[in-house]
């Protein structure tokens, strides 16, 4: 179907929005409820799109509605269309008042606590009318949020090279460290070998998660055996509670116990992963410029990370 004035005039953002809502909701009835319109209106919008484009956009079944390959292609561009429109409105808001607006970002929990938190503290004091929308979670989920343009950037440890759709600005190179609660007897030692720690109780993220697999790979890259995990959990709070008992050990990024300030209840043990450092970077979509407020946030994030960058 060639792009021409006829298609340009007939393709309505309203109908595209309905198509995206149907796919996200999993069915026309659910989408109608969410959009507060009738189900026949939803059906008509989809039918109008399919007739105009001369392709089938949805496969309908008793389980709901799923996009065809044509529907997926249109929805992918739909995310970009609505994101650009939202950016246009945000640019207008920024021009009318540079001290207000919203910044949308994502990071794993350690990065959110160590880097994003101090930046928000600084900026919210200076610009109290800026809203910060922060998503924390596993990297695979965060990257999906970025591709769907629900966020502008991700700050995270990179698990590999940037993809063809991503651009990455490395903030610093960071090792993993072994930590214990301050009451653990090992914290009084000046020298420890990894072999002495193999039989200690460990709590680390499961190896099928992003950070868990990274920790396992770091042990292997250093020529070390992965210790038996007494508690494998994605819960940051549970791992912290276990460390507080003074018995458990865990592996964390070095920056997470040094930024934004040292953690008095946690101690880094004197063991090192030899020559293993990972990149912590700001990841954006290639070819897509950040909003003025997001650029301001990134500038502040660079300043927070600069002490670690100087040590890299």
N, C-alpha and C positions, 0 to 999 in steps of 0.2 A: 504494500500500500504506500504510494509515494506521498511525501509531505507536500501539501499544496494549500492554497488559500481556503479551499472547501473544507478540508480536514481541520485546518487551523481555526476556522470559524465555528465548526460544529463540535469540536472536542472541548467539553466543559470540565472545569476543575471540580465542579460539584459531583459529576458522574465518576470521575477518577477517584475522588475521595470516598465515594460509596463503594467502589470496587475494592479499594484498599481495606475499608472497614469490614467488608464481607469476608475477605481472606483472613484478616486478623481475628475476627470473631468466630470463624469456622462455619458460618452459615448465614443465610439471608435473614432469617427470623431474628437471630441474635443481633445482627448488624442493625436491623430496623429498630430494635429496642434501644440500642446504644445511641443511635442517631436521632431517636425520637421522631421517626417518620413511619409511614405504613410499609408493610412488606411489598404490596404491589408497586409502590414507588421505587423500592430497591430493585425489584425485578425489572421494571421499565428502564431504569438507568443502566443496568447491565446489558439488557437487550439492545438499547440504543448504541452503546459502545460496540457491541459485537457486530451489529448491522453496519455501522459506519466503517469499522476496520475490516469487515469481511472475514473475521476469524473467531474461533471459540475461545473465550477467556477463562471460563470456569468449567470444571467437571463437577456435576451435581450428583449426589447419592444420598442414601438414607443417613450416612454419617456426617453429611454437611456438604460444603463446597470447598474445592481445592483449585488453585490456579493451574491452567495449562501452561505450556512453555511460553505461549504468547502472553498469557496473563502475567506470568512472572516477569517477563521482559518489560511490560508496561508498568508494573508495580515498582520495579527497581528504579525506573526513571521517575516514577511518581514521587518516591522518597526525595529525589534530588529537586524536583519541581517545587514541592512544598517547603523543603529546606531553604531553597533560594528565596522564595517569597517571605519566609520567616526572617531570613537574614536581611532582606530589604526593609521590612518593618523595624527590625532591630537597629539598622543603620539610621533610619529616620529618627528613632527614639534617641540614638546616641548624638545625632546632630542637634536635636532640640535640647538635650540635656545629657552631657557626657558622664554625669555622676549616677545615672540610673540604668537599669537593664538587667539581663540575665546572662550568666556564663554557664554553659553545659559541658561537663567533663566526666572522666571516669578514671579509676585507678584501683589496683588491688589494695587490700586493707593496709599493709605496711606503708605503702606510698601515700595513701590518703592520710594516715596518721602523722607521718614524718615530714612530708613536703606540702601536701595540699592544705592541711590544717593550719600551719603557721602563715601561709599566704592568705588564706581566708581571714585569719585573725587580723593581719595587717590591713588588708583591703577593706574589710567591713568597718574598721574603725575610721578609715579615711573616707569611704564611700558607703554610708549606712543604707543607701537605697538600692544597692546592687544585690541581686538575688543569685545564690550559688546553687546550681543543680548538680549534685555529685552522685555518681553510680559507683558502687564498690562491688567487686566480685572476681570470678575467675577470668583469666585473660581471654579465653575463647568467647565468652559472653560479651566482654567489653569490646572486642573487635567487631562483633556483630552489631553492637550499638553504634559503633563508628561508621560501619559500612551503610547502615540504615539512616545515618545522619541524625540520630537522636542526640548525639553529643558532638562537640567540635574537636576534641582531642583526648588522648589517653596518655597518662604518665605512668610508665611501668618499666619493669625489668624486661628486656627483650629475650625471648626464648630462641631466636634465630634471626636471620636477616629479614629486613622489611620486605613485604610482598610487593607485587607490581602496583597495587593500588595504594600503598602506604608511603609516606615520607617520615623519616626519623631524624630527630636532632638529639644526639647523645649528650646528656648532662654530665655524667661521670661514669667511671668504671668502678665496680664495687664487688668485694668478695663476700662469700658466705662465712658466718662465724658460728661457733657453738656457744650457747649461753646456758646459764643455770640461775636458779633463784639465789639471792644473796646468802641464804642460810645453808646452801649446799657446801659440804666440807671441801669439795674440789676447788671452790673459789679461793681457798687459802694457799693453793699450790702455785708455785712460780713456773713450773715446767710440767707438761703432761704430754704423753704420746697418745695417739689415737687408739693404739692397741689396749690401753688402760680403760678406755671408755666403751669398748664393745659390749660389755656385760651390764652397763648401767641402764636404767629404764629410760627410754626415749619416747618423746611424743612429737610427731612430725605430720604434716599433711600427707594423705594417702598418695602413693606413687602414681595413681591414675589421674591426679590433678596437675595443673600447670606447675605450681611451685614444688609439689611433691616429686614430680618427674625431674625437675631441675635439680633438686637436692640430691636425688639418687644419681643423676648424671655427674654431678660435681664430685661425689665420692669416687665414682668410677674413674673420672678424668684424673683424679689425684692418686689413682692406684690403690684405693682403699675399699674395703668391703663395707657395704651398707649395713649399719647395725640393725638388730631386730627392733621393730617398732612395738613397744608395749602398748602405746595408744596412738593409732592413726586417726586423725580427725581434722576436719576443715574448720572447726570452731576455734577462733582466736581466743575467746574467753576461757574455754576449757583448757587450752594449752597454758594460758597464763596462770590459771588456778593450780594446775599441776606443778608448774615451776615454783609457785609460792610455797609448796610443801617442802622444798629443799631437797627433793629426791630426783626429779626428772631433768633431762637435758633436751634441748631442741636445737634446730638449725634455723637461722634467720638471716636476712640480708644485713650487712654491717651497718648500713645507714639507719636501719629501723631502731637501733639502740643508741644512736648518736644524734639524730635529728628528731624533733627540733631542739631537744635538750637531752643530756644523759639520763638514763633510767636508773635511779638508785636501787631499785628492787631487783635489778637484773645485772649479772656479771658476765662479761665475755671471758671464756676460758682460754688459757694460753696454748692453744693448738691452732695450726694454720693449714688451710687447703693450699698446697703449693701451686703457684702460678695459675690459679683459677679465678678469673674476674669476669663479671658480667656487666653488660651495658644497661644503664638506666636512661631512658630516653622519653622525649615528647613525641608522640606518634599522631600524625594527622593524615587526612586523605590527600593523595598526590594531586597537585594542581588546584587545590581548594584553599583560598586564603582565609585566615581566621578573622573573626569580627574584631573591631577595635578593643572591646572589653576583654576578649580572650587573649589578644596580643598583650594587653596590660598584665593579665594574670601570668602569662608565660614569662614575661620580663621579671616579675617578682619571684617566680619559681626558679629561674636561673640564679637569682641573687641568693636564695636560700640554699641552693645546691652548690654554689661556688666553692665553699670551703672543702667539699669532698672532691670537686673537679680539680682543685689545685693539688690534691694528694694522689690523683689517679696516675 
